[in-house]
Amino acid sequence: MSENDDTTNRPLPDRLSVDPNSPFYNAEVLSRDVGIRFKGVEKTNVEEYCVSEGWVRVTAGNAKDRHGNPLTIKVHGPVEPYFRDKK
C-alpha cells in the first residue's frame, strides 16, 4: 500500500486550520484540496473549521491585523468538509 492510499482512506479531521502556526494545521490533509460546505453553500475563504462545534472562520475582506494576517470572523452553522480530489 502506498503512502497516498493511506491518506485517501483517512477521514477528515474534526478541526483543521490553514495557518501553519496553529496546532490544528495539517499539511498532509491540506495537500489533498479540502473543500468546505457551510450551510449548504461552498465556501472558498475558510481559514479554519470545527465540525463538532459547528463553526468556520472566514476572512473579513482584505483587512489585515497588525501582524499581517487576514482578519477572520467566526460564523456558526452546519459544516461539511470533503476532499475535492476524487480519485
PyMOL Python script that loads the backbone (N, CA, C, O; Angstrom):
from pymol import cmd

cmd.read_pdbstr("""\
ATOM      1  N   MET A   1       0.854  -1.182   0.000  1.00  0.00           N
ATOM      2  CA  MET A   1       0.000   0.000   0.000  1.00  0.00           C
ATOM      3  C   MET A   1       0.894   1.238   0.000  1.00  0.00           C
ATOM      4  O   MET A   1       1.811   1.338   0.815  1.00  0.00           O
ATOM      5  N   SER A   2       0.642   2.161  -0.887  1.00  0.00           N
ATOM      6  CA  SER A   2       1.474   3.361  -0.961  1.00  0.00           C
ATOM      7  C   SER A   2       1.036   4.393   0.071  1.00  0.00           C
ATOM      8  O   SER A   2      -0.007   4.252   0.709  1.00  0.00           O
ATOM      9  N   GLU A   3       1.852   5.429   0.220  1.00  0.00           N
ATOM     10  CA  GLU A   3       1.564   6.484   1.190  1.00  0.00           C
ATOM     11  C   GLU A   3       0.293   7.245   0.813  1.00  0.00           C
ATOM     12  O   GLU A   3      -0.471   7.642   1.693  1.00  0.00           O
ATOM     13  N   ASN A   4       0.056   7.454  -0.492  1.00  0.00           N
ATOM     14  CA  ASN A   4      -1.144   8.152  -0.951  1.00  0.00           C
ATOM     15  C   ASN A   4      -2.407   7.377  -0.620  1.00  0.00           C
ATOM     16  O   ASN A   4      -3.416   7.965  -0.231  1.00  0.00           O
ATOM     17  N   ASP A   5      -2.356   6.047  -0.774  1.00  0.00           N
ATOM     18  CA  ASP A   5      -3.528   5.226  -0.468  1.00  0.00           C
ATOM     19  C   ASP A   5      -3.914   5.340   0.994  1.00  0.00           C
ATOM     20  O   ASP A   5      -5.097   5.303   1.332  1.00  0.00           O
ATOM     21  N   ASP A   6      -2.914   5.479   1.871  1.00  0.00           N
ATOM     22  CA  ASP A   6      -3.173   5.598   3.303  1.00  0.00           C
ATOM     23  C   ASP A   6      -3.925   6.885   3.622  1.00  0.00           C
ATOM     24  O   ASP A   6      -4.849   6.867   4.434  1.00  0.00           O
ATOM     25  N   THR A   7      -3.546   8.010   2.995  1.00  0.00           N
ATOM     26  CA  THR A   7      -4.236   9.284   3.254  1.00  0.00           C
ATOM     27  C   THR A   7      -5.604   9.315   2.597  1.00  0.00           C
ATOM     28  O   THR A   7      -6.484  10.044   3.055  1.00  0.00           O
ATOM     29  N   THR A   8      -5.808   8.545   1.535  1.00  0.00           N
ATOM     30  CA  THR A   8      -7.091   8.512   0.851  1.00  0.00           C
ATOM     31  C   THR A   8      -8.169   7.901   1.735  1.00  0.00           C
ATOM     32  O   THR A   8      -9.322   8.329   1.693  1.00  0.00           O
ATOM     33  N   ASN A   9      -7.802   6.899   2.538  1.00  0.00           N
ATOM     34  CA  ASN A   9      -8.780   6.194   3.353  1.00  0.00           C
ATOM     35  C   ASN A   9      -9.083   6.888   4.672  1.00  0.00           C
ATOM     36  O   ASN A   9     -10.075   6.557   5.323  1.00  0.00           O
ATOM     37  N   ARG A  10      -8.256   7.840   5.081  1.00  0.00           N
ATOM     38  CA  ARG A  10      -8.475   8.527   6.357  1.00  0.00           C
ATOM     39  C   ARG A  10      -9.576   9.577   6.228  1.00  0.00           C
ATOM     40  O   ARG A  10      -9.652  10.283   5.223  1.00  0.00           O
ATOM     41  N   PRO A  11     -10.425   9.678   7.243  1.00  0.00           N
ATOM     42  CA  PRO A  11     -11.453  10.733   7.208  1.00  0.00           C
ATOM     43  C   PRO A  11     -10.828  12.088   7.532  1.00  0.00           C
ATOM     44  O   PRO A  11      -9.720  12.161   8.064  1.00  0.00           O
ATOM     45  N   LEU A  12     -11.537  13.135   7.213  1.00  0.00           N
ATOM     46  CA  LEU A  12     -11.069  14.484   7.535  1.00  0.00           C
ATOM     47  C   LEU A  12     -11.092  14.702   9.038  1.00  0.00           C
ATOM     48  O   LEU A  12     -11.941  14.137   9.728  1.00  0.00           O
ATOM     49  N   PRO A  13     -10.175  15.512   9.558  1.00  0.00           N
ATOM     50  CA  PRO A  13     -10.161  15.791  10.998  1.00  0.00           C
ATOM     51  C   PRO A  13     -11.358  16.645  11.403  1.00  0.00           C
ATOM     52  O   PRO A  13     -11.946  17.340  10.575  1.00  0.00           O
ATOM     53  N   ASP A  14     -11.710  16.585  12.686  1.00  0.00           N
ATOM     54  CA  ASP A  14     -12.824  17.362  13.215  1.00  0.00           C
ATOM     55  C   ASP A  14     -12.537  18.853  13.135  1.00  0.00           C
ATOM     56  O   ASP A  14     -13.448  19.655  12.929  1.00  0.00           O
ATOM     57  N   ARG A  15     -11.273  19.224  13.297  1.00  0.00           N
ATOM     58  CA  ARG A  15     -10.893  20.637  13.261  1.00  0.00           C
ATOM     59  C   ARG A  15      -9.624  20.771  12.427  1.00  0.00           C
ATOM     60  O   ARG A  15      -8.684  19.992  12.584  1.00  0.00           O
ATOM     61  N   LEU A  16      -9.604  21.765  11.539  1.00  0.00           N
ATOM     62  CA  LEU A  16      -8.475  21.948  10.640  1.00  0.00           C
ATOM     63  C   LEU A  16      -8.274  23.434  10.373  1.00  0.00           C
ATOM     64  O   LEU A  16      -9.240  24.186  10.239  1.00  0.00           O
ATOM     65  N   SER A  17      -7.014  23.851  10.297  1.00  0.00           N
ATOM     66  CA  SER A  17      -6.669  25.247  10.044  1.00  0.00           C
ATOM     67  C   SER A  17      -5.654  25.331   8.914  1.00  0.00           C
ATOM     68  O   SER A  17      -4.838  24.426   8.742  1.00  0.00           O
ATOM     69  N   VAL A  18      -5.699  26.418   8.140  1.00  0.00           N
ATOM     70  CA  VAL A  18      -4.722  26.631   7.075  1.00  0.00           C
ATOM     71  C   VAL A  18      -3.521  27.432   7.566  1.00  0.00           C
ATOM     72  O   VAL A  18      -2.569  27.626   6.810  1.00  0.00           O
ATOM     73  N   ASP A  19      -3.541  27.901   8.816  1.00  0.00           N
ATOM     74  CA  ASP A  19      -2.441  28.677   9.397  1.00  0.00           C
ATOM     75  C   ASP A  19      -1.361  27.730   9.920  1.00  0.00           C
ATOM     76  O   ASP A  19      -1.628  26.945  10.829  1.00  0.00           O
ATOM     77  N   PRO A  20      -0.143  27.788   9.365  1.00  0.00           N
ATOM     78  CA  PRO A  20       0.933  26.885   9.813  1.00  0.00           C
ATOM     79  C   PRO A  20       1.304  27.040  11.284  1.00  0.00           C
ATOM     80  O   PRO A  20       1.902  26.126  11.852  1.00  0.00           O
ATOM     81  N   ASN A  21       0.975  28.154  11.920  1.00  0.00           N
ATOM     82  CA  ASN A  21       1.283  28.354  13.336  1.00  0.00           C
ATOM     83  C   ASN A  21       0.224  27.760  14.267  1.00  0.00           C
ATOM     84  O   ASN A  21       0.419  27.727  15.482  1.00  0.00           O
ATOM     85  N   SER A  22      -0.883  27.297  13.713  1.00  0.00           N
ATOM     86  CA  SER A  22      -1.973  26.735  14.510  1.00  0.00           C
ATOM     87  C   SER A  22      -1.674  25.277  14.898  1.00  0.00           C
ATOM     88  O   SER A  22      -1.056  24.549  14.121  1.00  0.00           O
ATOM     89  N   PRO A  23      -2.106  24.851  16.086  1.00  0.00           N
ATOM     90  CA  PRO A  23      -1.938  23.432  16.447  1.00  0.00           C
ATOM     91  C   PRO A  23      -2.843  22.510  15.628  1.00  0.00           C
ATOM     92  O   PRO A  23      -2.662  21.293  15.657  1.00  0.00           O
ATOM     93  N   PHE A  24      -3.810  23.066  14.902  1.00  0.00           N
ATOM     94  CA  PHE A  24      -4.738  22.272  14.097  1.00  0.00           C
ATOM     95  C   PHE A  24      -4.355  22.248  12.620  1.00  0.00           C
ATOM     96  O   PHE A  24      -5.138  21.793  11.785  1.00  0.00           O
ATOM     97  N   TYR A  25      -3.174  22.728  12.294  1.00  0.00           N
ATOM     98  CA  TYR A  25      -2.659  22.716  10.927  1.00  0.00           C
ATOM     99  C   TYR A  25      -2.178  21.313  10.579  1.00  0.00           C
ATOM    100  O   TYR A  25      -1.492  20.674  11.377  1.00  0.00           O
ATOM    101  N   ASN A  26      -2.537  20.830   9.385  1.00  0.00           N
ATOM    102  CA  ASN A  26      -2.101  19.512   8.926  1.00  0.00           C
ATOM    103  C   ASN A  26      -1.814  19.606   7.428  1.00  0.00           C
ATOM    104  O   ASN A  26      -2.732  19.550   6.610  1.00  0.00           O
ATOM    105  N   ALA A  27      -0.544  19.747   7.076  1.00  0.00           N
ATOM    106  CA  ALA A  27      -0.141  19.924   5.676  1.00  0.00           C
ATOM    107  C   ALA A  27      -0.515  18.719   4.819  1.00  0.00           C
ATOM    108  O   ALA A  27      -0.869  18.876   3.650  1.00  0.00           O
ATOM    109  N   GLU A  28      -0.440  17.532   5.386  1.00  0.00           N
ATOM    110  CA  GLU A  28      -0.748  16.313   4.637  1.00  0.00           C
ATOM    111  C   GLU A  28      -2.199  16.307   4.176  1.00  0.00           C
ATOM    112  O   GLU A  28      -2.485  15.958   3.031  1.00  0.00           O
ATOM    113  N   VAL A  29      -3.112  16.690   5.055  1.00  0.00           N
ATOM    114  CA  VAL A  29      -4.537  16.727   4.702  1.00  0.00           C
ATOM    115  C   VAL A  29      -4.811  17.878   3.738  1.00  0.00           C
ATOM    116  O   VAL A  29      -5.551  17.705   2.770  1.00  0.00           O
ATOM    117  N   LEU A  30      -4.230  19.047   3.987  1.00  0.00           N
ATOM    118  CA  LEU A  30      -4.468  20.214   3.135  1.00  0.00           C
ATOM    119  C   LEU A  30      -3.936  20.018   1.723  1.00  0.00           C
ATOM    120  O   LEU A  30      -4.439  20.641   0.787  1.00  0.00           O
ATOM    121  N   SER A  31      -2.932  19.168   1.550  1.00  0.00           N
ATOM    122  CA  SER A  31      -2.391  18.920   0.215  1.00  0.00           C
ATOM    123  C   SER A  31      -3.388  18.199  -0.681  1.00  0.00           C
ATOM    124  O   SER A  31      -3.210  18.166  -1.899  1.00  0.00           O
ATOM    125  N   ARG A  32      -4.427  17.625  -0.103  1.00  0.00           N
ATOM    126  CA  ARG A  32      -5.443  16.898  -0.873  1.00  0.00           C
ATOM    127  C   ARG A  32      -6.596  17.775  -1.319  1.00  0.00           C
ATOM    128  O   ARG A  32      -7.584  17.250  -1.834  1.00  0.00           O
ATOM    129  N   ASP A  33      -6.517  19.092  -1.146  1.00  0.00           N
ATOM    130  CA  ASP A  33      -7.534  20.037  -1.598  1.00  0.00           C
ATOM    131  C   ASP A  33      -8.869  19.800  -0.884  1.00  0.00           C
ATOM    132  O   ASP A  33      -9.781  19.178  -1.428  1.00  0.00           O
ATOM    133  N   VAL A  34      -8.957  20.304   0.331  1.00  0.00           N
ATOM    134  CA  VAL A  34     -10.148  20.163   1.165  1.00  0.00           C
ATOM    135  C   VAL A  34     -11.161  21.241   0.780  1.00  0.00           C
ATOM    136  O   VAL A  34     -10.813  22.417   0.665  1.00  0.00           O
ATOM    137  N   GLY A  35     -12.404  20.837   0.582  1.00  0.00           N
ATOM    138  CA  GLY A  35     -13.494  21.770   0.317  1.00  0.00           C
ATOM    139  C   GLY A  35     -14.381  21.868   1.544  1.00  0.00           C
ATOM    140  O   GLY A  35     -14.479  20.917   2.320  1.00  0.00           O
ATOM    141  N   ILE A  36     -15.032  23.019   1.726  1.00  0.00           N
ATOM    142  CA  ILE A  36     -15.915  23.234   2.864  1.00  0.00           C
ATOM    143  C   ILE A  36     -17.283  23.666   2.359  1.00  0.00           C
ATOM    144  O   ILE A  36     -17.404  24.618   1.589  1.00  0.00           O
ATOM    145  N   ARG A  37     -18.300  22.962   2.799  1.00  0.00           N
ATOM    146  CA  ARG A  37     -19.681  23.361   2.535  1.00  0.00           C
ATOM    147  C   ARG A  37     -20.244  23.840   3.867  1.00  0.00           C
ATOM    148  O   ARG A  37     -20.311  23.076   4.830  1.00  0.00           O
ATOM    149  N   PHE A  38     -20.649  25.110   3.919  1.00  0.00           N
ATOM    150  CA  PHE A  38     -21.159  25.710   5.144  1.00  0.00           C
ATOM    151  C   PHE A  38     -22.587  26.166   4.893  1.00  0.00           C
ATOM    152  O   PHE A  38     -22.841  26.992   4.017  1.00  0.00           O
ATOM    153  N   LYS A  39     -23.513  25.620   5.667  1.00  0.00           N
ATOM    154  CA  LYS A  39     -24.946  25.877   5.495  1.00  0.00           C
ATOM    155  C   LYS A  39     -25.384  25.568   4.062  1.00  0.00           C
ATOM    156  O   LYS A  39     -26.234  26.255   3.497  1.00  0.00           O
ATOM    157  N   GLY A  40     -24.784  24.518   3.488  1.00  0.00           N
ATOM    158  CA  GLY A  40     -25.151  24.072   2.147  1.00  0.00           C
ATOM    159  C   GLY A  40     -24.522  24.861   1.015  1.00  0.00           C
ATOM    160  O   GLY A  40     -24.822  24.597  -0.149  1.00  0.00           O
ATOM    161  N   VAL A  41     -23.652  25.828   1.320  1.00  0.00           N
ATOM    162  CA  VAL A  41     -23.023  26.662   0.299  1.00  0.00           C
ATOM    163  C   VAL A  41     -21.511  26.436   0.318  1.00  0.00           C
ATOM    164  O   VAL A  41     -20.895  26.410   1.384  1.00  0.00           O
ATOM    165  N   GLU A  42     -20.922  26.274  -0.860  1.00  0.00           N
ATOM    166  CA  GLU A  42     -19.475  26.104  -0.981  1.00  0.00           C
ATOM    167  C   GLU A  42     -18.774  27.396  -0.574  1.00  0.00           C
ATOM    168  O   GLU A  42     -19.088  28.468  -1.091  1.00  0.00           O
ATOM    169  N   LYS A  43     -17.818  27.290   0.358  1.00  0.00           N
ATOM    170  CA  LYS A  43     -17.052  28.451   0.818  1.00  0.00           C
ATOM    171  C   LYS A  43     -15.595  28.278   0.397  1.00  0.00           C
ATOM    172  O   LYS A  43     -15.027  27.196   0.541  1.00  0.00           O
ATOM    173  N   THR A  44     -14.995  29.347  -0.123  1.00  0.00           N
ATOM    174  CA  THR A  44     -13.604  29.289  -0.562  1.00  0.00           C
ATOM    175  C   THR A  44     -12.689  30.145   0.307  1.00  0.00           C
ATOM    176  O   THR A  44     -11.474  30.131   0.114  1.00  0.00           O
ATOM    177  N   ASN A  45     -13.248  30.890   1.261  1.00  0.00           N
ATOM    178  CA  ASN A  45     -12.441  31.782   2.093  1.00  0.00           C
ATOM    179  C   ASN A  45     -12.352  31.315   3.542  1.00  0.00           C
ATOM    180  O   ASN A  45     -12.201  32.138   4.444  1.00  0.00           O
ATOM    181  N   VAL A  46     -12.444  30.007   3.779  1.00  0.00           N
ATOM    182  CA  VAL A  46     -12.403  29.449   5.130  1.00  0.00           C
ATOM    183  C   VAL A  46     -10.954  29.314   5.589  1.00  0.00           C
ATOM    184  O   VAL A  46     -10.133  28.710   4.897  1.00  0.00           O
ATOM    185  N   GLU A  47     -10.644  29.871   6.746  1.00  0.00           N
ATOM    186  CA  GLU A  47      -9.310  29.769   7.339  1.00  0.00           C
ATOM    187  C   GLU A  47      -9.218  28.594   8.312  1.00  0.00           C
ATOM    188  O   GLU A  47      -8.157  27.982   8.443  1.00  0.00           O
ATOM    189  N   GLU A  48     -10.320  28.274   8.995  1.00  0.00           N
ATOM    190  CA  GLU A  48     -10.348  27.200   9.991  1.00  0.00           C
ATOM    191  C   GLU A  48     -11.787  26.726  10.132  1.00  0.00           C
ATOM    192  O   GLU A  48     -12.725  27.501   9.945  1.00  0.00           O
ATOM    193  N   TYR A  49     -11.959  25.442  10.464  1.00  0.00           N
ATOM    194  CA  TYR A  49     -13.301  24.929  10.719  1.00  0.00           C
ATOM    195  C   TYR A  49     -13.283  23.953  11.880  1.00  0.00           C
ATOM    196  O   TYR A  49     -12.243  23.387  12.216  1.00  0.00           O
ATOM    197  N   CYS A  50     -14.458  23.759  12.497  1.00  0.00           N
ATOM    198  CA  CYS A  50     -14.643  22.750  13.530  1.00  0.00           C
ATOM    199  C   CYS A  50     -16.024  22.141  13.326  1.00  0.00           C
ATOM    200  O   CYS A  50     -17.035  22.827  13.474  1.00  0.00           O
ATOM    201  N   VAL A  51     -16.070  20.859  12.986  1.00  0.00           N
ATOM    202  CA  VAL A  51     -17.333  20.192  12.705  1.00  0.00           C
ATOM    203  C   VAL A  51     -18.139  19.973  13.983  1.00  0.00           C
ATOM    204  O   VAL A  51     -19.340  20.239  14.004  1.00  0.00           O
ATOM    205  N   SER A  52     -17.493  19.491  15.056  1.00  0.00           N
ATOM    206  CA  SER A  52     -18.230  19.154  16.278  1.00  0.00           C
ATOM    207  C   SER A  52     -18.841  20.381  16.946  1.00  0.00           C
ATOM    208  O   SER A  52     -19.920  20.289  17.531  1.00  0.00           O
ATOM    209  N   GLU A  53     -18.166  21.531  16.868  1.00  0.00           N
ATOM    210  CA  GLU A  53     -18.699  22.752  17.465  1.00  0.00           C
ATOM    211  C   GLU A  53     -19.550  23.544  16.479  1.00  0.00           C
ATOM    212  O   GLU A  53     -20.255  24.468  16.884  1.00  0.00           O
ATOM    213  N   GLY A  54     -19.501  23.201  15.194  1.00  0.00           N
ATOM    214  CA  GLY A  54     -20.346  23.822  14.185  1.00  0.00           C
ATOM    215  C   GLY A  54     -19.992  25.268  13.867  1.00  0.00           C
ATOM    216  O   GLY A  54     -20.850  26.147  13.946  1.00  0.00           O
ATOM    217  N   TRP A  55     -18.719  25.528  13.504  1.00  0.00           N
ATOM    218  CA  TRP A  55     -18.343  26.882  13.118  1.00  0.00           C
ATOM    219  C   TRP A  55     -17.210  26.864  12.101  1.00  0.00           C
ATOM    220  O   TRP A  55     -16.477  25.884  11.967  1.00  0.00           O
ATOM    221  N   VAL A  56     -17.092  27.978  11.390  1.00  0.00           N
ATOM    222  CA  VAL A  56     -15.974  28.212  10.487  1.00  0.00           C
ATOM    223  C   VAL A  56     -15.443  29.618  10.740  1.00  0.00           C
ATOM    224  O   VAL A  56     -16.188  30.502  11.164  1.00  0.00           O
ATOM    225  N   ARG A  57     -14.165  29.819  10.482  1.00  0.00           N
ATOM    226  CA  ARG A  57     -13.567  31.160  10.498  1.00  0.00           C
ATOM    227  C   ARG A  57     -13.338  31.539   9.048  1.00  0.00           C
ATOM    228  O   ARG A  57     -12.620  30.851   8.322  1.00  0.00           O
ATOM    229  N   VAL A  58     -13.954  32.641   8.629  1.00  0.00           N
ATOM    230  CA  VAL A  58     -13.806  33.126   7.256  1.00  0.00           C
ATOM    231  C   VAL A  58     -13.093  34.468   7.266  1.00  0.00           C
ATOM    232  O   VAL A  58     -13.179  35.222   8.235  1.00  0.00           O
ATOM    233  N   THR A  59     -12.396  34.756   6.189  1.00  0.00           N
ATOM    234  CA  THR A  59     -11.685  36.026   6.091  1.00  0.00           C
ATOM    235  C   THR A  59     -12.681  37.169   5.942  1.00  0.00           C
ATOM    236  O   THR A  59     -13.732  37.030   5.316  1.00  0.00           O
ATOM    237  N   ALA A  60     -12.321  38.303   6.536  1.00  0.00           N
ATOM    238  CA  ALA A  60     -13.175  39.501   6.505  1.00  0.00           C
ATOM    239  C   ALA A  60     -12.624  40.467   5.464  1.00  0.00           C
ATOM    240  O   ALA A  60     -11.967  41.449   5.811  1.00  0.00           O
ATOM    241  N   GLY A  61     -12.886  40.193   4.199  1.00  0.00           N
ATOM    242  CA  GLY A  61     -12.403  41.064   3.137  1.00  0.00           C
ATOM    243  C   GLY A  61     -10.894  41.031   3.017  1.00  0.00           C
ATOM    244  O   GLY A  61     -10.271  39.984   3.189  1.00  0.00           O
ATOM    245  N   ASN A  62     -10.300  42.199   2.718  1.00  0.00           N
ATOM    246  CA  ASN A  62      -8.849  42.289   2.561  1.00  0.00           C
ATOM    247  C   ASN A  62      -8.172  42.839   3.803  1.00  0.00           C
ATOM    248  O   ASN A  62      -6.979  43.139   3.774  1.00  0.00           O
ATOM    249  N   ALA A  63      -8.914  42.976   4.895  1.00  0.00           N
ATOM    250  CA  ALA A  63      -8.364  43.558   6.125  1.00  0.00           C
ATOM    251  C   ALA A  63      -7.301  42.645   6.732  1.00  0.00           C
ATOM    252  O   ALA A  63      -7.417  41.420   6.688  1.00  0.00           O
ATOM    253  N   LYS A  64      -6.268  43.262   7.297  1.00  0.00           N
ATOM    254  CA  LYS A  64      -5.175  42.530   7.945  1.00  0.00           C
ATOM    255  C   LYS A  64      -5.023  43.006   9.380  1.00  0.00           C
ATOM    256  O   LYS A  64      -5.336  44.153   9.699  1.00  0.00           O
ATOM    257  N   ASP A  65      -4.537  42.113  10.249  1.00  0.00           N
ATOM    258  CA  ASP A  65      -4.248  42.528  11.615  1.00  0.00           C
ATOM    259  C   ASP A  65      -2.842  43.134  11.662  1.00  0.00           C
ATOM    260  O   ASP A  65      -2.198  43.271  10.622  1.00  0.00           O
ATOM    261  N   ARG A  66      -2.367  43.491  12.833  1.00  0.00           N
ATOM    262  CA  ARG A  66      -1.083  44.186  12.937  1.00  0.00           C
ATOM    263  C   ARG A  66       0.117  43.296  12.594  1.00  0.00           C
ATOM    264  O   ARG A  66       1.228  43.794  12.412  1.00  0.00           O
ATOM    265  N   HIS A  67      -0.109  41.981  12.506  1.00  0.00           N
ATOM    266  CA  HIS A  67       0.955  41.046  12.140  1.00  0.00           C
ATOM    267  C   HIS A  67       0.909  40.677  10.663  1.00  0.00           C
ATOM    268  O   HIS A  67       1.730  39.889  10.192  1.00  0.00           O
ATOM    269  N   GLY A  68      -0.050  41.245   9.929  1.00  0.00           N
ATOM    270  CA  GLY A  68      -0.177  40.969   8.504  1.00  0.00           C
ATOM    271  C   GLY A  68      -1.037  39.773   8.167  1.00  0.00           C
ATOM    272  O   GLY A  68      -1.135  39.392   7.001  1.00  0.00           O
ATOM    273  N   ASN A  69      -1.669  39.163   9.178  1.00  0.00           N
ATOM    274  CA  ASN A  69      -2.563  38.028   8.952  1.00  0.00           C
ATOM    275  C   ASN A  69      -3.962  38.535   8.601  1.00  0.00           C
ATOM    276  O   ASN A  69      -4.351  39.611   9.055  1.00  0.00           O
ATOM    277  N   PRO A  70      -4.723  37.785   7.804  1.00  0.00           N
ATOM    278  CA  PRO A  70      -6.077  38.235   7.472  1.00  0.00           C
ATOM    279  C   PRO A  70      -6.979  38.232   8.710  1.00  0.00           C
ATOM    280  O   PRO A  70      -6.899  37.331   9.546  1.00  0.00           O
ATOM    281  N   LEU A  71      -7.835  39.249   8.814  1.00  0.00           N
ATOM    282  CA  LEU A  71      -8.823  39.271   9.894  1.00  0.00           C
ATOM    283  C   LEU A  71      -9.891  38.235   9.589  1.00  0.00           C
ATOM    284  O   LEU A  71     -10.284  38.065   8.435  1.00  0.00           O
ATOM    285  N   THR A  72     -10.361  37.543  10.617  1.00  0.00           N
ATOM    286  CA  THR A  72     -11.353  36.491  10.425  1.00  0.00           C
ATOM    287  C   THR A  72     -12.568  36.726  11.313  1.00  0.00           C
ATOM    288  O   THR A  72     -12.501  37.411  12.334  1.00  0.00           O
ATOM    289  N   ILE A  73     -13.679  36.134  10.887  1.00  0.00           N
ATOM    290  CA  ILE A  73     -14.927  36.182  11.633  1.00  0.00           C
ATOM    291  C   ILE A  73     -15.375  34.741  11.857  1.00  0.00           C
ATOM    292  O   ILE A  73     -15.362  33.933  10.928  1.00  0.00           O
ATOM    293  N   LYS A  74     -15.774  34.415  13.092  1.00  0.00           N
ATOM    294  CA  LYS A  74     -16.277  33.071  13.393  1.00  0.00           C
ATOM    295  C   LYS A  74     -17.786  33.063  13.151  1.00  0.00           C
ATOM    296  O   LYS A  74     -18.517  33.873  13.722  1.00  0.00           O
ATOM    297  N   VAL A  75     -18.246  32.140  12.299  1.00  0.00           N
ATOM    298  CA  VAL A  75     -19.656  32.035  11.941  1.00  0.00           C
ATOM    299  C   VAL A  75     -20.132  30.631  12.303  1.00  0.00           C
ATOM    300  O   VAL A  75     -19.460  29.645  12.000  1.00  0.00           O
ATOM    301  N   HIS A  76     -21.288  30.541  12.949  1.00  0.00           N
ATOM    302  CA  HIS A  76     -21.814  29.255  13.415  1.00  0.00           C
ATOM    303  C   HIS A  76     -22.857  28.694  12.455  1.00  0.00           C
ATOM    304  O   HIS A  76     -23.652  29.434  11.877  1.00  0.00           O
ATOM    305  N   GLY A  77     -22.838  27.374  12.295  1.00  0.00           N
ATOM    306  CA  GLY A  77     -23.785  26.670  11.440  1.00  0.00           C
ATOM    307  C   GLY A  77     -23.231  25.299  11.090  1.00  0.00           C
ATOM    308  O   GLY A  77     -22.130  24.950  11.515  1.00  0.00           O
ATOM    309  N   PRO A  78     -23.982  24.517  10.317  1.00  0.00           N
ATOM    310  CA  PRO A  78     -23.527  23.171   9.940  1.00  0.00           C
ATOM    311  C   PRO A  78     -22.344  23.233   8.962  1.00  0.00           C
ATOM    312  O   PRO A  78     -22.373  23.968   7.975  1.00  0.00           O
ATOM    313  N   VAL A  79     -21.305  22.441   9.263  1.00  0.00           N
ATOM    314  CA  VAL A  79     -20.066  22.414   8.476  1.00  0.00           C
ATOM    315  C   VAL A  79     -19.910  21.034   7.863  1.00  0.00           C
ATOM    316  O   VAL A  79     -20.037  20.026   8.559  1.00  0.00           O
ATOM    317  N   GLU A  80     -19.632  20.980   6.555  1.00  0.00           N
ATOM    318  CA  GLU A  80     -19.416  19.711   5.853  1.00  0.00           C
ATOM    319  C   GLU A  80     -18.094  19.767   5.083  1.00  0.00           C
ATOM    320  O   GLU A  80     -18.070  20.262   3.956  1.00  0.00           O
ATOM    321  N   PRO A  81     -16.994  19.270   5.661  1.00  0.00           N
ATOM    322  CA  PRO A  81     -15.736  19.219   4.908  1.00  0.00           C
ATOM    323  C   PRO A  81     -15.709  17.996   3.996  1.00  0.00           C
ATOM    324  O   PRO A  81     -16.319  16.970   4.297  1.00  0.00           O
ATOM    325  N   TYR A  82     -14.995  18.117   2.880  1.00  0.00           N
ATOM    326  CA  TYR A  82     -14.857  16.996   1.956  1.00  0.00           C
ATOM    327  C   TYR A  82     -13.594  17.193   1.126  1.00  0.00           C
ATOM    328  O   TYR A  82     -13.058  18.297   1.033  1.00  0.00           O
ATOM    329  N   PHE A  83     -13.131  16.103   0.528  1.00  0.00           N
ATOM    330  CA  PHE A  83     -11.980  16.172  -0.383  1.00  0.00           C
ATOM    331  C   PHE A  83     -12.498  16.474  -1.772  1.00  0.00           C
ATOM    332  O   PHE A  83     -13.406  15.801  -2.259  1.00  0.00           O
ATOM    333  N   ARG A  84     -11.923  17.490  -2.420  1.00  0.00           N
ATOM    334  CA  ARG A  84     -12.329  17.847  -3.791  1.00  0.00           C
ATOM    335  C   ARG A  84     -11.722  16.892  -4.808  1.00  0.00           C
ATOM    336  O   ARG A  84     -12.319  16.656  -5.858  1.00  0.00           O
ATOM    337  N   ASP A  85     -10.554  16.339  -4.520  1.00  0.00           N
ATOM    338  CA  ASP A  85      -9.866  15.474  -5.479  1.00  0.00           C
ATOM    339  C   ASP A  85     -10.383  14.048  -5.361  1.00  0.00           C
ATOM    340  O   ASP A  85      -9.812  13.241  -4.628  1.00  0.00           O
ATOM    341  N   LYS A  86     -11.437  13.736  -6.062  1.00  0.00           N
ATOM    342  CA  LYS A  86     -11.995  12.379  -6.049  1.00  0.00           C
ATOM    343  C   LYS A  86     -11.121  11.493  -6.924  1.00  0.00           C
ATOM    344  O   LYS A  86     -10.989  11.724  -8.126  1.00  0.00           O
ATOM    345  N   LYS A  87     -10.516  10.460  -6.297  1.00  0.00           N
ATOM    346  CA  LYS A  87      -9.620   9.571  -7.047  1.00  0.00           C
ATOM    347  C   LYS A  87     -10.352   8.350  -7.511  1.00  0.00           C
ATOM    348  O   LYS A  87      -9.762   7.486  -8.159  1.00  0.00           O
TER     349      LYS A  87
END
""", "prot")
cmd.dss("prot")
cmd.show_as("cartoon", "prot")
cmd.util.cbc("prot")
cmd.orient("prot")
